[in-house]
Amino acid sequence: MPSRWNPTPAMRLSIATHGAAAATLVLAPSAWPWALGAVAINQAIITGAGLWPRSTLLGPNLNRLPAAAAARNEIALTFDDGPDPEVTPRVLDLLDASGARASFFCIGRYARAQGSLCRAIVARGHRVENHGDSHSAAFAAFGMARMRADITAAQESLAEICGQAPLFFRPTAGLRNPLLDPVLARLDLRLASWTRRPFDTRFANPAGALQRLTSGLAAGDILLLHDGHAARTADGRPLILAVLPELLRILAERKLRPVTLTDALT
């Protein structure tokens, strides 16, 4: 059953600000500069929150594992933009070799083209989650109807292909607008972001990527990596394949256990 949307205090304040501005224009038209200024400030704050992937101003956002998971020395590896027929199978082999479990945020249209690979992700003990159907760079500018249609298309495809419905959603680049939270509530999905990321689609330096992931790494962290759209190293390898073996070794050395987001919350 869909959850009821419960606006955050920031969103309640935003709604009240717009209502007060509208009332001011009706009851005291001469005060329009104040009303316009209040709305402009409000919009700047809301827009900034949407551009900050870890923000919780617009709605609940899993940007770190709960305290119970951290106490168990758990961390979460999450992979975006797949499934990729070249990279994802090799990522799965590396995870298997270290006994690690991960959450794969898959693009719906890619999943329909790589159904057997999505099923392999689940069969090997991982979770497939929702990364939208189109993976549009303009996702954060979508209206509510288009946003719902995009997420729903991926949700239905992934559930049919994998035999289990995703429980989490992550928008393109983590960017969103205030309309996402009520859409996710209606679809019974949770927003998930991350604690740290290597920028592995932009930069091709394995050492730098590994440093960004492991400097200050602690139990409870959620790591964002990419099995799809990965940058290429100087020798042509997908960056994730150059970084993941050493990352898994460091996790084992520090006794940090990679689990799925679902397992971390149980």
N, C-alpha and C positions, 0 to 999 in steps of 0.2 A: 504494500500500500504506500503511495507517495507520501513523503513527509510534508508537513505544513511549513510554509516559508515563515521563518522568524527573523525579521530584519535585525541587524546589529544596531547597537546604539548610534553608531555613526550614520547608518542609513536612515534611522528614525529621525535624526537631527536634520539630515539632508532633505527628507520629505517635508519636515516641519518648516525648514527654511524656504523652500519653494512655495509652500502654502501661505506663509506669512508675507512673502514678497507679492504674491498674487493679491492677497487681501489689502496690502498697502497700496497697490496700484488702483484698487477700486475705491478705498475709503480715503486715501490721501494721495491723490495723483502727483502732487507737487514733490512728494518724497521719493519719486521714482529713482533718482540717482542712488539713494541708500539701498533701495530694494535691488536694483541692478547690481550694485557692488557686492551685496551679500550673496546673491546667486553666483556671481563670478568667482568669489572666493571659495564658495562651496564646490563649484564645478572644478576648480583648480585642485582642491584637496582630493575629490573623488577620482579625478583623472590620474593624479599622482599615485593614488592607492592602486589603481588598475595597472599602472606601469611598474609597480613593485611586486614581483611575483610572490614574495613571502608575506605580503600584507594580509591582515585579518580584518581590516576596516570594512570591506565590502561583504564579508561573510566568513564562515568557518573555513579554515585552511590548514591542512595537515602539513606543517613545515618542519616538524621534528617529531620523532617517535615519542609516545608517552613514557612517563617515568618508569613504569613497570618494565617496559621493553629495555630501557637504558640500564635498569638494574640487572637485567639478564645479559648485559653486554651485547645487545643486539644493535645492528645498524641495518639500513635498507639500501640495497642497490636497485636503482631504477633506470631502465633503458628506454629512450624515446625514439620515435620516428621510424620504427620498423613495422613489420618484419622485412629484413633485407636478405635476399637469397644468398648473397656472398658472405655477409658478415655474421648474421644471427646464428647460423649453425655452429660457427667457430666460437662464438661467445658461449653458446650452450655447452660445448665441449669443455671449455675452460672452467665454467661454473661447476659442471659435473665432477671434474678432476679435483676440485677443492671442496666439494660438498656444500657449495653455496647455493642459496635460493634467492630469486630476484623477481621484481615486478616489471613487466614489459608493457609500456604504454604504446599501443599499436594504432596506426592510422587505418581507418576502416577500409578505404579503397585499396590499400596495400594488402590488408588481410584477405580481402576477397580474391586477390590474385595469388596469394601465398597461403591458402587455407591449410595445407598439410604442415607447413612450417609453424603456423599458429597452434595447431593441435600438438605439435611436438613440444612446443614451449610448455604447455599444460601437462602433457604426459611425463615430462621430465621434472615435474615438481614445482614449477613456477606459476605465476599468475599473469594473465593477460588483462590489461586495463585499457581504458578509453582515452584516446588522444585525438578524438574528432575524426570525421570522415574525410574532409577535404584538406586538413592541415593548412588552411588558408592563412597567409600572412596578415590578412585583414580581419581575422576572427574577432579581435577586440572591438571592432567597429560594427559587428553584426547586430541587427535588431533581434528582439526576443524570438520571433517566429523562425528566422533563419538559423539562429543559434540552436534552438531546440531541434530543428530538422537535422542539422549537421551532427549533433551529438547523438540523436536518436538513431540515425542511419548507421553510425559506427556501433552503437550499443547493440542494435538488433543483429548486425552482421557478426560481431564478435561472439555474441551469445550463441548464435546458431552454429558457427564454425567450431567453437571451442567446447560447447556443451556447458558453459558456465558464464553467467552474466558478469561483466566488470562491476566492481564496487567503487572504483575511483575514476576521476576524470582529471586530466591536465590539459589546459589550453595551449595553443601554439605559443612557444617561447614563454609560457606562463602569464601572458598578458590577457587582460579581461576588462569587462565593464560591469556596472552595477546590475545588469540584467542577468548575469550568469547565475548568481546565487539562487534566485527563485526558479530558474530552469533546472538546476541540479536538484533542488528540493523536490520538484515535480517528478523527476526521473529517478529519485532515490539514489543519487550518486554523491560522493564526497570529493571535494576539491583537494588535490595533493600537490604540493610544490616540493621544495627541497631545502636542505641546510647548506650544501656546498656543491659546486659544479666546476668542471675543468675547462669550460668553453671549448669543448672538443669538436665543435663544428666550425669554429673560427680559426683556431691556431693549431699548427701542426707540430708543435714541439712536445714530445712525450714527457720529457723531464719537467717542463713547466706545468703540464696537465697533472702529472702525478703530485707535484708540489702543492698545487691548488686543492687537490682532493685530500691530501694527508696531513697538511700543516694544521695542527690543532684538532685533528680528527678524534672524535670521542663517541662513546656509546650513545645511541639515540639519534645519531646523524642520519639524514636521508641524502644519498648521493645521486646526482643526476649525471648520466652518461648517455651516449647515443650509439645505438647499433645501426641506425639509419642516418644518412646524411653526414657521416663521419668525415672529418678532415683527413687528408692523406699526408703521411710523413714524406720526408725527402726521398725515401726509397719506394714510395708508392703504396705503402701499407695503410689500411684504415687505422686511424689513430687509436681507436678503442682496443685494437688487437695488440698494439705496442704497449699500451698502458695497463690493461686488465691483468695480465699475469703477475706483474710486480705489485699491483694494488692488492690482489688476493693474497699474495705472500705477506704483505705488511699487515693485512687484517688478521691473518692467522698468527703472526708474530705477536700482535697486540691483544690476541684472544678476543677479537671482535667477531661476532657471528652474523653473517648476512642472512636476512630472512625476508620474506615477502611483507608488504605493508599489511596484508590481511592477518598474517600470523603475528605480527608485532602488536596488533590491536586486540588479540585474544588473551 
